[in-house]
């Protein structure tokens, strides 16, 4: 009798453990930092494709955690960039960044991706407005880019700071994170879900 009760207890513990494993998670995490698994947009729910951390300097200062949300998970950057479906890049700052720091990152990304004539001159005016509209950030602030076929919207702490009806600019900004010349290969790999660590 005692043995039977003990066996039932073990079976119950195993079942509880299995149920716990089957329960869907509410957030994805990296290095103890998490972002939601989904992002609600215009009546649909985008899924988290990947999550990564942007670090700077040889001391690997964590600047922000970023998540890429898409309609369907995909590890192919070119396919994501060519997809007509909406996409969202959400960044949450882990370190303060002055307005000058933010502008410096924009300029470095522009030089990396457009420095040899890769970007259309017609994007420049909208790009400059985006740079001007993006403020400095404190720890916990968020910067979100919403990419659609129409163009790109930028939100700071969920308040719109720019809306650009410029599809090419939208592709260029997203390519700046997951294209051939990202801010870091590690961040790119994590956003695409191809990182091995």
C-alpha positions in Angstrom: 0.0 0.0 0.0 2.8 2.4 1.0 4.7 1.5 -2.2 1.6 2.1 -4.3 1.0 5.5 -2.8 4.6 6.4 -3.4 4.4 5.3 -7.1 1.2 7.4 -7.5 3.0 10.4 -6.0 5.9 10.0 -8.4 3.5 9.6 -11.4 1.7 12.8 -10.2 5.0 14.7 -10.0 6.0 13.6 -13.5 2.7 14.6 -14.9 2.9 18.0 -13.3 6.4 18.4 -14.7 5.2 17.5 -18.2 2.3 19.9 -18.0 4.7 22.6 -16.9 6.9 22.0 -19.9 4.0 22.1 -22.2 2.8 25.5 -21.1 3.6 28.2 -23.7 6.1 30.8 -22.6 5.1 34.4 -22.4 8.5 35.9 -23.3 11.8 35.0 -25.0 15.0 35.8 -23.2 18.7 36.2 -23.7 21.2 36.8 -20.9 18.3 37.2 -18.5 16.7 39.9 -20.6 13.3 39.2 -22.2 10.9 40.5 -24.8 7.3 39.4 -25.5 6.9 36.4 -27.8 4.3 38.3 -29.9 3.7 41.9 -31.1 0.1 43.0 -31.8 -0.2 45.0 -35.0 -3.3 46.1 -37.0 -5.5 43.2 -35.8 -2.8 40.5 -36.2 -0.1 39.1 -34.0 3.5 39.1 -35.2 5.8 36.4 -33.8 9.3 37.0 -32.4 11.8 35.8 -35.0 14.8 36.4 -32.8 16.2 38.4 -29.9 19.7 39.8 -29.5 21.8 42.3 -27.6 23.7 45.2 -29.1 27.1 45.7 -27.3 29.6 48.5 -27.8 33.3 48.9 -27.1 35.9 46.3 -26.1 34.1 46.1 -22.7 31.0 44.8 -24.4 28.7 47.4 -22.8 25.1 46.3 -23.3 23.3 49.1 -25.1 19.9 47.6 -26.0 18.1 44.3 -26.4 16.3 44.0 -29.7 13.6 41.7 -31.1 12.5 41.2 -34.7 8.8 40.4 -35.2 7.5 38.9 -38.4 4.3 37.2 -39.7 6.1 33.9 -39.9 9.5 32.9 -38.6 12.3 32.9 -41.2 16.1 32.6 -41.0 16.7 34.1 -44.4 17.4 37.9 -44.2 16.7 38.4 -47.9 13.4 36.7 -47.7 12.4 38.7 -44.7 13.4 42.0 -46.4 11.5 41.0 -49.6 8.4 39.9 -47.7 5.3 42.1 -48.2 4.1 41.4 -44.7 4.6 43.8 -41.8 7.6 43.6 -39.6 8.6 45.2 -36.3 12.0 45.9 -34.8 11.7 46.6 -31.0 14.6 47.9 -29.0 14.7 48.4 -25.3 17.6 50.4 -24.0 19.8 48.9 -21.3 22.2 51.9 -21.2 21.6 55.6 -21.4 22.3 57.2 -24.8 22.5 60.9 -25.4 21.0 62.5 -28.5 24.5 62.7 -29.9 25.1 59.0 -29.2 21.9 58.1 -31.1 22.8 60.2 -34.0 26.3 58.7 -34.1 24.8 55.2 -34.4 22.5 56.4 -37.2 25.5 58.0 -39.1 27.7 54.9 -38.6 24.9 52.7 -40.0 24.4 55.0 -42.9 28.1 55.0 -43.7 28.3 51.2 -43.5 25.2 50.5 -45.7 25.1 53.6 -48.0 28.7 54.7 -48.1 29.3 53.5 -51.6 26.1 54.7 -53.3 24.0 51.7 -52.2 21.1 53.9 -51.0 18.8 56.1 -53.2 19.5 59.8 -52.8 15.7 60.3 -52.5 15.8 58.6 -49.1 18.1 61.2 -47.6 15.5 63.8 -46.6 13.4 61.2 -44.8 16.4 59.7 -43.2 17.5 63.1 -41.9 14.0 63.7 -40.4 14.2 60.3 -38.7 17.6 61.1 -37.2 16.3 64.5 -36.0 13.1 63.0 -34.5 14.8 60.3 -32.4 15.7 61.5 -28.9 18.3 60.4 -26.5 17.3 57.4 -24.4 17.3 56.4 -20.7 17.4 52.8 -19.4 14.1 51.2 -20.1 13.1 53.4 -23.0 12.0 51.7 -26.2 12.5 52.6 -29.8 10.3 50.7 -32.3 10.3 50.6 -36.1 7.1 49.3 -37.8 7.8 48.3 -41.4 5.0 47.9 -43.9 4.7 48.0 -47.7 3.8 51.7 -47.3 7.0 52.6 -45.4 8.2 52.9 -41.9 6.8 54.3 -38.6 9.1 55.1 -35.7 7.8 55.1 -32.1 9.6 56.1 -29.0 8.1 54.7 -25.8 5.1 53.7 -28.0 4.5 57.3 -29.1 4.9 58.0 -32.8 7.9 60.2 -33.6 7.9 59.7 -37.4 5.9 58.3 -40.2 7.6 57.9 -43.6 5.7 56.8 -46.7 8.9 55.5 -48.2 9.1 51.8 -48.8 12.8 51.9 -49.8 13.8 53.7 -46.6 11.9 51.0 -44.6 13.9 48.2 -46.4 17.2 50.2 -45.8 16.6 50.6 -42.1 15.7 47.0 -41.5 18.6 45.9 -43.7 20.8 48.0 -41.5 20.1 45.4 -38.8 19.8 42.1 -40.7 21.4 42.8 -44.0 25.0 42.3 -45.2 26.4 45.1 -43.1 24.7 45.0 -39.7 25.9 46.8 -36.5 27.3 43.4 -35.4 27.2 39.9 -36.8 26.2 38.6 -33.4 23.1 40.8 -33.2 22.2 39.9 -36.8 22.5 36.2 -36.1 20.3 36.4 -33.0 17.6 38.5 -34.8 17.5 35.9 -37.6 17.5 33.0 -35.1 20.7 31.5 -36.5 23.0 32.1 -33.5 24.6 29.0 -32.1 24.9 30.3 -28.6 
